[in-house]
Amino acid sequence: MKIGLIAFDGITFLDLIGFYDVIYRLNLFEEGKGTTWDFCGMTEEITDELGLTIKVNKIKPDLSNYDLIFVPGGWGQESLDSMMNLLLGLNKLRMSNTLYPFVRGLYY
């Protein structure tokens, strides 16, 4: 399974890292072997609501290449620019993909 973890400015990193911890541990079990993931964003660096910055490894990827898209919460979703960029990317999804909003994630 290939998972796209969406990161954006104003994200709540706890939402993202909590899910990341689970999928990371999937590879420790036979059933989860081969699970891969990318941190996807609109820019190379993403800053959370408290000022912590990380680098993403996929900038503006084609999200239809993922089996599952994970969208964490965060105040950044309330920014019109952030939401429009995020939604434009999510609109590329095929119907066979699975989208999982988390906490306050994706309220459109």
Accessible surface in RSA format (square Angstrom, percent):
REM  Atomic radii and reference values for relative SASA: ProtOr
REM  Chains: A
REM  Algorithm: Lee & Richards
REM  Probe-radius: 1.40
REM  Slices: 20
REM RES _ NUM      All-atoms   Total-Side   Main-Chain    Non-polar    All polar
REM                ABS   REL    ABS   REL    ABS   REL    ABS   REL    ABS   REL
RES MET A   1   121.48  62.9  79.23  52.4  42.24 100.6  80.22  68.2  41.25  54.7
RES LYS A   2    77.87  38.0  77.34  47.5   0.53   1.3  36.85  33.2  41.02  43.7
RES ILE A   3     1.71   1.0   1.71   1.3   0.00   0.0   1.71   1.2   0.00   0.0
RES GLY A   4     0.00   0.0   0.00   N/A   0.00   0.0   0.00   0.0   0.00   0.0
RES LEU A   5     0.00   0.0   0.00   0.0   0.00   0.0   0.00   0.0   0.00   0.0
RES ILE A   6     8.05   4.6   8.05   6.0   0.00   0.0   8.05   5.8   0.00   0.0
RES ALA A   7     1.56   1.4   0.00   0.0   1.56   3.5   0.00   0.0   1.56   4.1
RES PHE A   8    13.92   7.0  11.63   7.2   2.29   5.9  13.92   8.4   0.00   0.0
RES ASP A   9    73.35  51.4  68.80  68.5   4.55  10.8  27.43  64.5  45.93  45.8
RES GLY A  10    15.64  19.3   0.00   N/A  15.64  19.3  13.46  36.9   2.18   4.9
RES ILE A  11     0.00   0.0   0.00   0.0   0.00   0.0   0.00   0.0   0.00   0.0
RES THR A  12    32.55  23.1  32.13  32.6   0.42   1.0  24.94  33.5   7.60  11.5
RES PHE A  13    16.10   8.1  13.55   8.4   2.55   6.6  13.55   8.2   2.55   7.3
RES LEU A  14   142.59  79.4 133.15  95.3   9.44  23.7 136.64  96.0   5.95  16.0
RES ASP A  15    13.40   9.4  12.50  12.4   0.90   2.1   0.90   2.1  12.50  12.5
RES LEU A  16     0.00   0.0   0.00   0.0   0.00   0.0   0.00   0.0   0.00   0.0
RES ILE A  17    83.08  47.3  83.08  61.9   0.00   0.0  83.08  59.8   0.00   0.0
RES GLY A  18    34.97  43.1   0.00   N/A  34.97  43.1  30.34  83.3   4.63  10.4
RES PHE A  19    44.15  22.1  39.79  24.6   4.36  11.3  43.57  26.4   0.58   1.7
RES TYR A  20    60.75  28.4  60.75  34.6   0.00   0.0  30.09  22.6  30.66  37.8
RES ASP A  21    56.00  39.2  54.86  54.6   1.14   2.7  14.17  33.4  41.82  41.7
RES VAL A  22    87.86  57.8  84.30  76.3   3.57   8.6  86.32  75.0   1.54   4.2
RES ILE A  23     4.11   2.3   4.11   3.1   0.00   0.0   4.11   3.0   0.00   0.0
RES TYR A  24   112.13  52.3 110.96  63.1   1.16   3.0  64.64  48.6  47.49  58.5
RES ARG A  25   124.30  52.2 124.17  63.3   0.13   0.3  34.40  47.0  89.90  54.5
RES LEU A  26    69.01  38.4  68.14  48.7   0.87   2.2  68.78  48.3   0.23   0.6
RES ASN A  27    39.10  27.0  35.45  34.3   3.65   8.8  22.03  53.0  17.07  16.5
RES LEU A  28   113.98  63.5  87.84  62.8  26.14  65.7  89.37  62.8  24.61  66.2
RES PHE A  29   125.18  62.6 122.29  75.7   2.89   7.5 125.18  75.9   0.00   0.0
RES GLU A  30   138.36  79.4 123.22  93.2  15.14  36.0  59.50 115.1  78.86  64.4
RES GLU A  31   162.69  93.4 123.17  93.2  39.52  94.1  76.31 147.6  86.38  70.5
RES GLY A  32     6.47   8.0   0.00   N/A   6.47   8.0   5.67  15.6   0.80   1.8
RES LYS A  33   118.29  57.7  94.86  58.2  23.43  55.8  61.67  55.5  56.62  60.3
RES GLY A  34    55.36  68.3   0.00   N/A  55.36  68.3  38.53 105.7  16.83  37.7
RES THR A  35    11.55   8.2   7.10   7.2   4.45  10.6   0.07   0.1  11.48  17.3
RES THR A  36    73.45  52.2  70.84  71.8   2.61   6.2  65.60  88.1   7.85  11.9
RES TRP A  37    55.85  22.4  39.45  19.1  16.40  38.5  27.83  14.8  28.02  45.5
RES ASP A  38    16.05  11.2  15.87  15.8   0.19   0.4   0.35   0.8  15.70  15.7
RES PHE A  39    38.27  19.1  38.27  23.7   0.00   0.0  38.27  23.2   0.00   0.0
RES CYS A  40     1.77   1.3   1.56   1.7   0.21   0.5   1.68   4.3   0.09   0.1
RES GLY A  41     5.67   7.0   0.00   N/A   5.67   7.0   5.46  15.0   0.21   0.5
RES MET A  42    63.78  33.0  60.06  39.7   3.72   8.9  47.12  40.1  16.66  22.1
RES THR A  43    71.58  50.9  68.16  69.1   3.43   8.2  68.83  92.5   2.75   4.2
RES GLU A  44    90.12  51.7  85.80  64.9   4.32  10.3  25.95  50.2  64.17  52.4
RES GLU A  45    85.74  49.2  76.94  58.2   8.80  20.9  20.10  38.9  65.63  53.6
RES ILE A  46     3.04   1.7   3.04   2.3   0.00   0.0   3.04   2.2   0.00   0.0
RES THR A  47    49.49  35.2  48.30  49.0   1.19   2.8  31.14  41.8  18.36  27.8
RES ASP A  48    14.09   9.9   7.58   7.5   6.51  15.4   0.00   0.0  14.09  14.0
RES GLU A  49    71.44  41.0  35.56  26.9  35.88  85.4  21.08  40.8  50.37  41.1
RES LEU A  50   159.37  88.8 122.71  87.8  36.66  92.2 128.99  90.6  30.38  81.8
RES GLY A  51    49.33  60.8   0.00   N/A  49.33  60.8  26.83  73.6  22.50  50.4
RES LEU A  52   107.63  59.9 100.48  71.9   7.15  18.0 106.08  74.5   1.55   4.2
RES THR A  53    61.15  43.5  38.33  38.9  22.81  54.4  26.15  35.1  35.00  52.9
RES ILE A  54    50.66  28.8  44.06  32.8   6.60  15.9  50.66  36.5   0.00   0.0
RES LYS A  55   132.54  64.7 110.17  67.6  22.37  53.3  70.14  63.1  62.40  66.5
RES VAL A  56    11.06   7.3   0.00   0.0  11.06  26.7   0.50   0.4  10.57  28.7
RES ASN A  57    90.07  62.1  60.36  58.3  29.71  71.5  42.27 101.7  47.80  46.2
RES LYS A  58    88.17  43.0  86.11  52.8   2.06   4.9  31.64  28.5  56.53  60.2
RES ILE A  59    87.92  50.0  63.60  47.4  24.32  58.6  63.60  45.8  24.32  66.0
RES LYS A  60   131.26  64.0 108.80  66.8  22.46  53.5  56.54  50.9  74.72  79.6
RES PRO A  61    27.92  20.4  14.09  12.8  13.83  50.3  23.65  19.5   4.27  26.6
RES ASP A  62    64.79  45.4  57.15  56.9   7.64  18.1  22.80  53.7  41.99  41.9
RES LEU A  63     7.16   4.0   7.16   5.1   0.00   0.0   7.16   5.0   0.00   0.0
RES SER A  64    16.13  13.6  16.13  21.5   0.00   0.0   4.08   8.7  12.04  16.9
RES ASN A  65    86.69  59.8  69.11  66.8  17.58  42.3  13.57  32.7  73.12  70.7
RES TYR A  66     4.27   2.0   4.12   2.3   0.15   0.4   1.36   1.0   2.91   3.6
RES ASP A  67    68.59  48.0  59.44  59.2   9.15  21.6  16.91  39.8  51.68  51.5
RES LEU A  68    19.31  10.8  19.31  13.8   0.00   0.0  19.31  13.6   0.00   0.0
RES ILE A  69     0.00   0.0   0.00   0.0   0.00   0.0   0.00   0.0   0.00   0.0
RES PHE A  70     3.30   1.7   3.30   2.0   0.00   0.0   3.30   2.0   0.00   0.0
RES VAL A  71     0.00   0.0   0.00   0.0   0.00   0.0   0.00   0.0   0.00   0.0
RES PRO A  72     0.00   0.0   0.00   0.0   0.00   0.0   0.00   0.0   0.00   0.0
RES GLY A  73     0.68   0.8   0.00   N/A   0.68   0.8   0.68   1.9   0.00   0.0
RES GLY A  74     0.65   0.8   0.00   N/A   0.65   0.8   0.00   0.0   0.65   1.5
RES TRP A  75   152.71  61.3 146.27  70.8   6.44  15.1 120.33  64.2  32.38  52.5
RES GLY A  76     8.09  10.0   0.00   N/A   8.09  10.0   7.96  21.9   0.12   0.3
RES GLN A  77     1.83   1.0   0.23   0.2   1.60   3.8   0.84   1.8   1.00   0.8
RES GLU A  78   100.11  57.5  67.35  51.0  32.76  78.0  31.75  61.4  68.36  55.8
RES SER A  79    50.96  43.1  39.28  52.4  11.69  26.9  33.79  71.9  17.18  24.1
RES LEU A  80   132.55  73.8 123.32  88.2   9.23  23.2 126.82  89.1   5.73  15.4
RES ASP A  81   105.92  74.2 102.86 102.4   3.06   7.2  26.26  61.8  79.66  79.4
RES SER A  82    25.78  21.8  17.22  23.0   8.56  19.7   8.20  17.5  17.58  24.6
RES MET A  83    20.44  10.6  20.35  13.5   0.09   0.2  20.24  17.2   0.19   0.3
RES MET A  84    94.85  49.1  94.85  62.8   0.00   0.0  77.95  66.3  16.90  22.4
RES ASN A  85    56.94  39.3  56.52  54.6   0.42   1.0   0.33   0.8  56.61  54.7
RES LEU A  86    12.31   6.9  10.32   7.4   1.98   5.0  12.12   8.5   0.19   0.5
RES LEU A  87    32.97  18.4  32.97  23.6   0.00   0.0  32.97  23.2   0.00   0.0
RES LEU A  88   107.47  59.9 102.48  73.3   4.99  12.5 102.72  72.1   4.76  12.8
RES GLY A  89    15.96  19.7   0.00   N/A  15.96  19.7  15.14  41.5   0.82   1.8
RES LEU A  90     7.32   4.1   1.61   1.1   5.72  14.4   1.79   1.3   5.54  14.9
RES ASN A  91   110.25  76.0  79.80  77.1  30.45  73.3  27.57  66.4  82.68  79.9
RES LYS A  92   119.18  58.1 100.45  61.6  18.73  44.6  66.68  60.0  52.50  55.9
RES LEU A  93    36.88  20.5  17.51  12.5  19.37  48.7  17.51  12.3  19.37  52.1
RES ARG A  94   125.02  52.5 113.73  58.0  11.29  26.9  65.27  89.2  59.76  36.2
RES MET A  95   190.71  98.8 164.19 108.7  26.52  63.1 133.27 113.3  57.43  76.1
RES SER A  96    91.47  77.3  55.12  73.6  36.35  83.7  57.45 122.3  34.02  47.7
RES ASN A  97    18.99  13.1   0.62   0.6  18.37  44.2   1.92   4.6  17.07  16.5
RES THR A  98    54.67  38.9  51.40  52.1   3.27   7.8  26.76  35.9  27.91  42.2
RES LEU A  99    55.03  30.6  35.39  25.3  19.64  49.4  35.39  24.9  19.64  52.8
RES TYR A 100   106.53  49.7 106.53  60.6   0.00   0.0  66.95  50.3  39.58  48.8
RES PRO A 101    71.15  51.9  51.97  47.4  19.18  69.7  52.28  43.2  18.88 117.3
RES PHE A 102    78.24  39.1  75.54  46.8   2.70   7.0  78.12  47.4   0.13   0.4
RES VAL A 103   102.93  67.7  54.27  49.1  48.67 117.3  67.91  59.0  35.02  95.0
RES ARG A 104    79.80  33.5  69.29  35.3  10.51  25.0  63.43  86.7  16.38   9.9
RES GLY A 105     8.46  10.4   0.00   N/A   8.46  10.4   0.00   0.0   8.46  19.0
RES LEU A 106    20.02  11.2   3.72   2.7  16.30  41.0   3.72   2.6  16.30  43.9
RES TYR A 107   115.74  54.0  88.69  50.5  27.06  70.4  97.68  73.4  18.06  22.3
RES TYR A 108   157.62  73.6  90.56  51.5  67.07 174.5  98.73  74.2  58.89  72.6
END  Absolute sums over single chains surface
CHAIN  1 A     6343.5       5172.4       1171.0       3948.0       2395.5
END  Absolute sums over all chains
TOTAL          6343.5       5172.4       1171.0       3948.0       2395.5
